Amino acid sequence: MAVKNKNEGVWPVMLTPFTKDNSIDWSGLDQLIDWYLAADITGLFAVCGSSEMFDLNVDERISLADYTLKSVSNKVPVIVSGVFGDSLDEQIELIKIMDGLGAEAVICLVNQFAKENGPSNSWKMNVEYILKQTDNIKLGLYECPLPYHRLLSIEETKWAAETGRFVWMKETSENPKIFSQKVHAAQNSLLKILNADARFLLESLNDGGAGYCGIATNFFPNLLSWMCLHYNDQNNYVNALQDFFNKNQPIIDHKYLQNGKVFLQISGLDILTDCRVNSFDFSDLEYNDLNHLRKNIKQMELALN
């Protein structure tokens, strides 16, 4: 049985809508926030990979975090990324700024604390420096795949948990066994570890995972939330829903993250599909696939209700 905790549930990775002149579309962001909140979500992850954070300048990152926090207005907690490829002191400054805006926790990209293939002791030394300079600010960890994909070892996860400063983690190994080992390494700490791969969401919840935070939240957050609430029920729909996640993951992966904006536009949001990180053309067949996905989501929601 999974360990119950305050973070158990779904944390959408927020997209950033843009206007025709490539600035942030604040009106579109309001619509997007309402769409997320209409699902039974636990919280929101702003200024993340899906937000195109590496293609936002520092002022845009801060403005995006600030606007999101004010728009959500404490309806759910909001976490935001706060470290990027600058010096440690610049990272510390941004952590303090994001915390001052009211973020539930400031998320640290684990690949920003050491060079690619850098040793574990260098990573720990830099983390310790960050911790000493940020008082008691609540922090999180994100195994972000860019600019390079650094995964924490089981030992590093345990070490981070034992600092008492990290309360949230997005785990991205896409490996159920490794995920389970990290969860158990942190089981007696404040650190709650969320799965980023919907293909083994049920398994991760049964192993004590704290919920889901991944790209599927931009397609069917309601269904993911239902799974997090009911995974331990004796319910025939649990396995059927996991099969649904597995079957539709290729559609979600195809031309992400722009396909997420196309899907939301199809779903009625008045946003453009423009992205800074990629620019794809979508064929009639690809539009049909997303329309078909939307219909199947509605059918599954009706069945679960």
TADADA-V369546 format. One record per pair of residues at least 4 apart in sequence whose ideal C-beta (glycine too) atoms are under 8 Angstrom apart, sorted by the first residue. I is the first residue (numbers start at 1). J is the second residue. Records with the same first field share a line. If there is no record, write none. Layout:
I->J + J
This chain:
1->206 + 232
2->8 + 205 + 206 + 207 + 208 + 209 + 231 + 232
3->187 + 208
4->8
5->192 + 210
6->192
7->11 + 42 + 43 + 167 + 168 + 192 + 194 + 210 + 211
8->42 + 192 + 210 + 211 + 228
9->40 + 41 + 42 + 43 + 211 + 212 + 225 + 228 + 229
10->39 + 40 + 41 + 42 + 211 + 212 + 213 + 217 + 221 + 224 + 225 + 228
11->41 + 42 + 43 + 44 + 45 + 79 + 194 + 211 + 212 + 213 + 217
12->36 + 39 + 41 + 44 + 45 + 213 + 217 + 218 + 221
13->45 + 48 + 49 + 50 + 51 + 213 + 214 + 215 + 217 + 218
14->32 + 33 + 36 + 44 + 45 + 46 + 47 + 48 + 50 + 51 + 68
15->32 + 50 + 51 + 218 + 257 + 260 + 261 + 264
16->24 + 29 + 51 + 52 + 56 + 64
17->24 + 25 + 28 + 29 + 31 + 32 + 261 + 271 + 272
18->22 + 23 + 24 + 25 + 272 + 274 + 275 + 276
19->23 + 24 + 25 + 28 + 272
20->272 + 274
22->274 + 276
24->29 + 60 + 63 + 64
25->29 + 271 + 272
26->30 + 67
27->31 + 270
28->32 + 269 + 270 + 271 + 272
29->33 + 64 + 67 + 68 + 71
30->34 + 71
31->35 + 269 + 270 + 271
32->36 + 264 + 269 + 271
33->37 + 44 + 68 + 71 + 72
34->38
35->39 + 264 + 267 + 269
36->41 + 44 + 217 + 221
37->41 + 72 + 75 + 76
38->222
39->221 + 222 + 225
40->221 + 222 + 225 + 226 + 229
41->76 + 217 + 221 + 225
42->76 + 77 + 211 + 225 + 228
43->76 + 77 + 78 + 79 + 104
44->68 + 72 + 76 + 77 + 78 + 79
45->78 + 79 + 80 + 107 + 170 + 213
46->51 + 64 + 65 + 68 + 69 + 78 + 79 + 80
47->51 + 53 + 56 + 61 + 64 + 65 + 80 + 81 + 82 + 98
48->53 + 80 + 81 + 107 + 142
49->53 + 54 + 144 + 145 + 146
50->215 + 218 + 257 + 260
51->56 + 64
52->56 + 257 + 275 + 276 + 277
53->61 + 81 + 84
54->84 + 146 + 147 + 277
55->276 + 277
56->60 + 61 + 64 + 276
57->61
58->62 + 84 + 94
59->63
60->64
61->65 + 81 + 84 + 94
62->66 + 94 + 97 + 98 + 101
63->67
64->68
65->69 + 78 + 80 + 98 + 101 + 103
66->70 + 101
67->71
68->72 + 78 + 80
69->78 + 80 + 101 + 102 + 103
72->76 + 78
77->104
78->102 + 103 + 104
79->103 + 104 + 105 + 106 + 107 + 140 + 168
80->98 + 101 + 103 + 106 + 107
81->98 + 106 + 107 + 108 + 109 + 142
82->91 + 94 + 95 + 97 + 98 + 99 + 103 + 106 + 107 + 108
83->91 + 94 + 95 + 106 + 108 + 109 + 112 + 113 + 130
84->91 + 94 + 109 + 112
85->112 + 147
86->90 + 91 + 94
87->91
88->92 + 126 + 129 + 130
89->93 + 133
90->94
91->95 + 112 + 130
92->96 + 130 + 133 + 134
93->97
94->98
95->99 + 106 + 108 + 130 + 134 + 137 + 139
96->100 + 134 + 137
97->101
98->103 + 106
99->103 + 106 + 134 + 137 + 138
104->138
105->138 + 139 + 140 + 167 + 168
106->137 + 138 + 139 + 140
107->139 + 140 + 141 + 142 + 168 + 170
108->112 + 113 + 127 + 130 + 139 + 140 + 141 + 142
109->142 + 144
110->123 + 141 + 142 + 143 + 144 + 150 + 151 + 152
111->116 + 143 + 144 + 146 + 147 + 148 + 149 + 150
113->123 + 126 + 127 + 130
114->118 + 119 + 122 + 123 + 126 + 150
115->122
116->148 + 150
118->122 + 123
119->123
120->124 + 153 + 155 + 156
121->125
122->126
123->127 + 156
124->128 + 156 + 159
125->129
126->130
127->131 + 160 + 163
128->132
129->133
130->134 + 139
131->139 + 163 + 165
134->139
136->165
137->165
138->165 + 167 + 168
139->165 + 166 + 167
140->166 + 167 + 168 + 169 + 170
141->152 + 160 + 166 + 168 + 169 + 170 + 191
142->169 + 170 + 172
143->149 + 150 + 151 + 152 + 169 + 170 + 171 + 172 + 173 + 196
144->149 + 172
145->149 + 172
149->172
151->172 + 173 + 178
152->156 + 157 + 160 + 182
153->157
154->158 + 178 + 181 + 182 + 185
155->159 + 185
156->160
157->161 + 169 + 182 + 185 + 186 + 191 + 193
158->162 + 185 + 186
159->163
160->166 + 169 + 186 + 191
161->166 + 185 + 186 + 189 + 190 + 191
162->189
164->189 + 190
166->190 + 191
167->190 + 191 + 192
168->191 + 192 + 194 + 210
169->182 + 186 + 191 + 192 + 193 + 194
170->194 + 196 + 213 + 214
171->178 + 179 + 182 + 193 + 194 + 195 + 196
172->196 + 197
173->178 + 179
174->196 + 197 + 199
175->179
176->180 + 200 + 203 + 204 + 207
177->181
178->182
179->183 + 193 + 195 + 200 + 204 + 207 + 209
180->184 + 204 + 207 + 208
181->185
182->186 + 193
183->187 + 193 + 204 + 207 + 208 + 209
184->207 + 208
186->191 + 192 + 193
187->208
192->210 + 211
193->209 + 210
194->209 + 210 + 211 + 212 + 213
195->200 + 201 + 204 + 205 + 209 + 211 + 212 + 213 + 214
196->212 + 213 + 214 + 215
197->201 + 204 + 214
198->212 + 214 + 216 + 224 + 245 + 246 + 249 + 252
199->245 + 246 + 249
200->204
201->205 + 212 + 224 + 227 + 228 + 231 + 242 + 245
202->206 + 227 + 231 + 238 + 239 + 242
203->207
204->209 + 212
205->209 + 211 + 227 + 228 + 231 + 232
206->231 + 232
211->228
212->216 + 217 + 224 + 227 + 228
213->217
215->219 + 252 + 253 + 256 + 257 + 260
216->220 + 224 + 245 + 249 + 252
217->221 + 224
218->257 + 260 + 263 + 264
219->248 + 252 + 260 + 263 + 293 + 297
220->224 + 297 + 300
221->225
222->226 + 297 + 301
223->227 + 241 + 244 + 245 + 297 + 300 + 301 + 304
224->228 + 245
225->229
226->230 + 241 + 304
227->231 + 238 + 241 + 242 + 245
230->235 + 237 + 238
231->238
233->238
236->240
237->241 + 303 + 304
238->242
239->243
240->244
241->245 + 300 + 304
242->246
243->247
244->248 + 296 + 300
245->249
248->252 + 293 + 296
249->253
250->254
251->259 + 289 + 290 + 293
252->256 + 259
254->259 + 286 + 289
255->259 + 278 + 280 + 282 + 286
256->260
257->261 + 275 + 277 + 278
258->262 + 273 + 275 + 278 + 279 + 280
259->263 + 280 + 282 + 286 + 290
260->264
261->265 + 271 + 272 + 273 + 274 + 275
262->266 + 273 + 282 + 287 + 290
263->267 + 290 + 293 + 294
264->269 + 271
265->269 + 270 + 271 + 272 + 273
266->287 + 290 + 291 + 294
267->294
274->279
275->279
282->286 + 287
283->287
284->288
285->289
286->290
287->291
288->292
289->293
290->294
291->295
292->296
293->297
294->298
295->299
296->300
297->301
298->302
299->303
300->304
301->305
